[in-house]
Amino acid sequence: MITRENPARFAEIVGSVAETSPNEVDAIVWSAEAAYRRWSVTPIDERLALLTAGAEAIEDALGELSVLLSRETGKVLGECRGEIGFAVRYLRWVVTHATAAYADQTLDDELGLLIQQRKPYGVVAAITPWNAPVILSMLKIAPALAAGNAVVVKPSPLAPLTLDRIARLIGGPLRIVHGGAEAGAALVGHDLVRKVAFTGGVAGGRAVAALAGDRLTPSVLELGGNDPAVLLDDAPFDDAAMDRLVMATFASSGQVCTAAKRLYVPVARLGDFVDAYRAAADRVLVTGDPLADGVTMGPVISAAAQEAGAALRRGRFHDLGIFDADEKTGYFVRPALVVSPSTRDPLVTAEQFAPVAPVLGYTSESAVLASVNAGELGLGASVWSADEQRAVAFARRVEAGFCFVNTHNRTGMSLRAPFGGVKHSGWGREYAHEGLTEYAQTCVIHAPAGYRPAATSPAGNPM
Ligand code: NAD
């Protein structure tokens, strides 16, 4: 049994789910395979109807699901509503765009009629982390089901409860297994799994990629980030910008893949920046009960995360915002800004996933670009300047999957563009057109010259 406590009050048990044994994983994959055989020949309109009904069912339960997500993850209620609401929006976005994305493409020339099909893979294994379990699972489930695959999702044992409810609301050829690395490995290593979609840390990603590689199973990996936020020498430190930057750093207690995790400021402006940043934290950062009104930051996910986060508060640092929580009854970490740590400090070189952020002074644009591009992670980044031309020119040279200008990590933007990192932040893309086509493989029929399609395939395409 996996039992989940409330990170804000760890004496309170939120719920539990049965842990799936490796034998049960095998049976569930076989059942998903049987479902896939039927689902892949179901017309696409019927497949999309399942997603529409799922979106409605989730929306109807939004209030209750948001409270459950907040209680199992410690994220503030508004963020949980935002995450689940965004998952509903994404489901509907997939319904709108899937038919065109998976339609046949044809080429008719003197060699004959070429029909390029988008076919499902079979059973897709979706392995997801705890920090945004609903949206990160939906980014895999929705396009994979729309394309005609069956899906077996394995959420993190640290946040299995809300997704378990949501999987049941969607139904169809979607299955769920519960457990940690062992259940994940049994799933990824299963012979009937034809595609793996993983979101998580670099170590887990490496293990999953190795297993998938051994079986030559194609995989999508969305991994960790150590996003820099670079304030160029003309960046205004106005209240609105500073408020955005503080929340880009501390939303979800810094446990966001694309949080601003390293702040770079011209050395001559470091003192002014620290003052402006602390003032912004006083305005917008309130640590406390994630279900309470006005609270903008809750606890971290676990006792281990609390210990690791507290250990990062060293050297010259400032406590930030209003702290109204008990570190002895909940996994709270006091948010802090560490000023000028060593560039070799793990707080700078690795992903902290905690509410402790470093600010580093730099002396020239070329020096800061080298610092930003150092290391193996390249998920997101941001650049801040009064001169947007200059900011975009800098952004072009940043080694990251995406770079924001004068903001950082605005989720609403992600439906417009593919999301994913470079270097060890992963491969594959989610969201946008690329996020749909990841779950369909291209197969080609070479029909003879003069052939004309006479019927429609079960998927709704011409035959
Ligand atoms: P994690 O890698 O520990 O776990 C992710 C999932 O993989 C969990 O379901 C876990 O049980 C499973 N898993 C772990 N090891 C495994 C193994 N050897 N075999 C099979 N399954 C295994 O990550 P986490 O702590 O849950 O999440 C935090 C990490 O996720 C951070 O690094 C964060 O940056 C990253 N993340 C990335 C994105 C993105 O889109 N790039 C989004 C959110 C989080």
Residues whose N, C-alpha, C, O or C-beta is under 5 A from the ligand:
A	BS01	NAD	I127 T128 P129 W130 K154 P155 S156 P157 G179 G180 A181 G184 A185 T199 G200 G201 V202 G204 G205 A207 V208 E222 L223 G224 G225 C257 S425
